[in-house]
Amino acid sequence: MKLKIKIFSWIRILIYLALFITFFIIPTSYFIDNTICHFHKITGYLCPTCGITRAFSSILHFNLINSFSFHPVFTILVFPITLFIIVQDLYTIIKREITKNNKYSFIEAIFLGRIL
């Protein structure tokens, strides 16, 4: 079981790095010009998730005003909560490697069915 957790931890770290690097390298204008929302195309209305990718990219480029204009709820609520969960996950992984304890992060508790 410990090997599975270690592999799962490394996979998450690689995913976090890949997402951060990808969104940091690609300019926000790319997402503005190449947005494809099938719900918007079919109905003509914006879906609840329209603008999240652009808002996330704007946050990573330190442009909070644009991020708020693309999706205010994501900027104020979802991004800080997601950032907290990712930081807590990374902190737990690093602390577990240093101290060799068996404490699980929030994400591991969800996927492994453990109670914190």
GUDREN-555598 format. One line per 5 residues: number of its first residue (from 1); for each residue x, y, z of N, C-alpha, C. Coordinates in pm, whole numbers. Example, Ala and Ser with C-alpha at 12.3 -4.5 7.8 and 13.67 -1.06 7.14 Angstrom:
1) 1319,-569,780,1230,-450,780,1320,-330,780 ~ 1285,-225,708,1367,-106,714,1290,3,787 $
END
This chain:
1) 81,-119,0,0,0,0,86,126,0 ~ 199,123,70,285,240,76,343,273,-61 ~ 374,172,-141,426,196,-274,321,264,-362 ~ 195,221,-350,87,283,-427,71,430,-389 ~ 79,460,-261,65,598,-215,182,681,-267 $
6) 302,625,-264,419,698,-312,408,727,-462 ~ 365,629,-539,347,648,-684,237,750,-709 ~ 126,739,-636,15,833,-648,61,975,-614 ~ 148,988,-516,201,1119,-476,286,1179,-587 ~ 374,1100,-646,460,1149,-754,379,1187,-877 $
11) 276,1109,-906,190,1141,-1021,121,1276,-998 ~ 70,1299,-877,6,1427,-847,104,1543,-858 ~ 224,1525,-807,325,1632,-817,354,1664,-964 ~ 369,1562,-1046,395,1584,-1190,276,1653,-1257 ~ 154,1617,-1220,35,1682,-1277,30,1829,-1236 $
16) 57,1859,-1109,58,1998,-1062,162,2079,-1140 ~ 281,2025,-1154,386,2096,-1228,350,2115,-1375 ~ 296,2013,-1437,259,2022,-1578,151,2127,-1600 ~ 49,2128,-1514,-57,2228,-1527,-4,2369,-1505 ~ 77,2386,-1402,131,2519,-1372,217,2569,-1488 $
21) 308,2486,-1535,398,2527,-1644,319,2554,-1771 ~ 222,2468,-1802,143,2486,-1924,66,2617,-1921 ~ -6,2642,-1810,-85,2763,-1803,2,2887,-1788 ~ 121,2874,-1732,209,2988,-1717,275,3026,-1850 ~ 308,2925,-1931,375,2951,-2059,276,3002,-2164 $
26) 159,2941,-2172,61,2980,-2274,-5,3111,-2232 ~ -4,3212,-2317,-65,3340,-2280,-218,3329,-2272 ~ -277,3414,-2192,-422,3414,-2174,-494,3443,-2305 ~ -433,3519,-2392,-496,3552,-2520,-523,3427,-2604 ~ -442,3324,-2587,-467,3198,-2659,-602,3140,-2618 $
31) -633,3143,-2489,-759,3087,-2441,-877,3177,-2478 ~ -852,3307,-2491,-959,3398,-2531,-997,3372,-2677 ~ -897,3354,-2761,-922,3335,-2905,-970,3194,-2940 ~ -934,3094,-2861,-963,2955,-2896,-1061,2888,-2800 ~ -1156,2963,-2748,-1253,2906,-2655,-1361,2831,-2732 $
36) -1384,2708,-2691,-1489,2628,-2753,-1584,2583,-2642 ~ -1703,2639,-2641,-1805,2597,-2543,-1925,2547,-2622 ~ -1946,2417,-2618,-2054,2358,-2696,-2191,2403,-2644 ~ -2203,2420,-2514,-2329,2468,-2456,-2362,2607,-2512 ~ -2261,2694,-2518,-2281,2829,-2571,-2315,2826,-2720 $
41) -2249,2737,-2794,-2276,2726,-2937,-2419,2680,-2964 ~ -2467,2585,-2883,-2600,2528,-2906,-2711,2621,-2858 ~ -2696,2674,-2736,-2804,2751,-2675,-2790,2901,-2690 ~ -2668,2950,-2706,-2647,3093,-2711,-2627,3156,-2574 ~ -2641,3076,-2469,-2622,3123,-2332,-2486,3078,-2279 $
46) -2431,3157,-2189,-2305,3116,-2126,-2333,3010,-2022 ~ -2249,2908,-2017,-2265,2803,-1916,-2198,2849,-1785 ~ -2226,2782,-1674,-2168,2824,-1547,-2015,2815,-1542 ~ -1956,2737,-1630,-1810,2723,-1628,-1740,2807,-1734 ~ -1814,2882,-1812,-1751,2967,-1914,-1660,3069,-1846 $
51) -1536,3073,-1889,-1441,3170,-1837,-1346,3117,-1732 ~ -1365,2994,-1685,-1278,2942,-1580,-1135,2923,-1629 ~ -1118,2870,-1749,-983,2851,-1801,-914,2985,-1820 ~ -985,3082,-1874,-928,3215,-1894,-898,3282,-1759 ~ -986,3262,-1662,-963,3319,-1528,-842,3256,-1463 $
56) -827,3124,-1474,-712,3055,-1416,-582,3102,-1480 ~ -583,3114,-1612,-464,3162,-1683,-431,3305,-1642 ~ -533,3388,-1626,-509,3527,-1583,-449,3533,-1443 ~ -496,3447,-1354,-441,3444,-1218,-294,3406,-1222 ~ -260,3305,-1301,-120,3263,-1309,-31,3368,-1375 $
61) -92,3458,-1452,-16,3568,-1510,-31,3695,-1426 ~ -79,3680,-1304,-91,3788,-1205,-179,3904,-1253 ~ -284,3871,-1326,-378,3972,-1372,-515,3944,-1309 ~ -532,3986,-1185,-652,3953,-1109,-776,4026,-1161 ~ -759,4144,-1216,-876,4218,-1268,-936,4144,-1386 $
66) -853,4098,-1479,-904,4019,-1591,-965,3888,-1543 ~ -901,3826,-1447,-953,3702,-1393,-1092,3722,-1336 ~ -1109,3829,-1262,-1240,3859,-1204,-1343,3886,-1314 ~ -1303,3951,-1421,-1398,3980,-1530,-1436,3854,-1607 ~ -1346,3756,-1615,-1378,3632,-1686,-1472,3543,-1604 $
71) -1447,3531,-1474,-1531,3447,-1389,-1513,3488,-1243 ~ -1599,3578,-1191,-1581,3630,-1055,-1591,3524,-945 ~ -1681,3429,-960,-1698,3327,-855,-1573,3240,-846 ~ -1517,3204,-959,-1394,3125,-958,-1281,3202,-892 ~ -1269,3330,-925,-1159,3410,-872,-1170,3428,-721 $
76) -1290,3449,-671,-1309,3477,-528,-1317,3350,-444 ~ -1384,3246,-494,-1410,3128,-411,-1333,3003,-454 ~ -1350,2963,-577,-1299,2833,-620,-1147,2828,-624 ~ -1084,2928,-682,-938,2926,-692,-870,2923,-555 ~ -909,3009,-458,-842,3000,-327,-861,2866,-257 $
81) -979,2807,-270,-1004,2676,-208,-919,2569,-276 ~ -915,2572,-410,-834,2476,-485,-686,2493,-454 ~ -642,2617,-447,-502,2644,-413,-468,2592,-274 ~ -558,2611,-178,-536,2560,-42,-524,2408,-43 ~ -611,2340,-115,-608,2193,-119,-478,2144,-184 $
86) -434,2209,-291,-310,2168,-357,-189,2193,-268 ~ -185,2309,-203,-72,2340,-114,-71,2243,4 ~ -188,2212,60,-196,2116,171,-149,1978,125 ~ -186,1940,4,-145,1812,-51,7,1806,-68 ~ 65,1908,-128,210,1912,-147,284,1915,-13 $
91) 233,1995,82,294,2002,215,292,1865,283 ~ 180,1795,275,169,1663,338,264,1563,273 ~ 276,1568,140,367,1477,70,511,1502,114 ~ 551,1628,116,689,1661,155,715,1626,301 ~ 620,1660,388,636,1630,531,642,1478,556 $
96) 561,1403,481,561,1258,496,696,1199,453 ~ 755,1254,348,886,1204,303,996,1237,404 ~ 985,1352,470,1088,1392,566,1074,1318,698 ~ 951,1312,750,930,1254,884,895,1106,881 ~ 864,1052,764,827,910,747,703,871,827 $
101) 609,967,844,483,932,910,381,890,805 ~ 266,842,847,166,791,754,44,881,746 ~ 60,1010,764,-51,1102,756,-91,1121,610 ~ -222,1124,585,-274,1140,450,-316,1284,426 ~ -301,1328,302,-352,1459,264,-501,1449,238 $
106) -564,1562,216,-708,1566,190,-742,1487,64 ~ -663,1504,-40,-688,1434,-167,-670,1283,-150 ~ -566,1243,-76,-545,1099,-53,-658,1041,32 ~ -705,1117,128,-816,1069,211,-941,1047,128 ~ -964,1133,31,-1081,1117,-57,-1064,994,-146 $
111) -948,981,-212,-928,870,-306,-910,737,-236 ~ -853,735,-119,-830,610,-46,-945,573,45 ~ -1042,662,59,-1157,636,145,-1124,643,291 ~ -1023,719,328,-983,733,467,-1048,858,526 ~ -1065,856,655,-1116,972,727,-997,1046,784 $
116) -995,1178,768,-883,1257,817,-874,1252,968 $
END
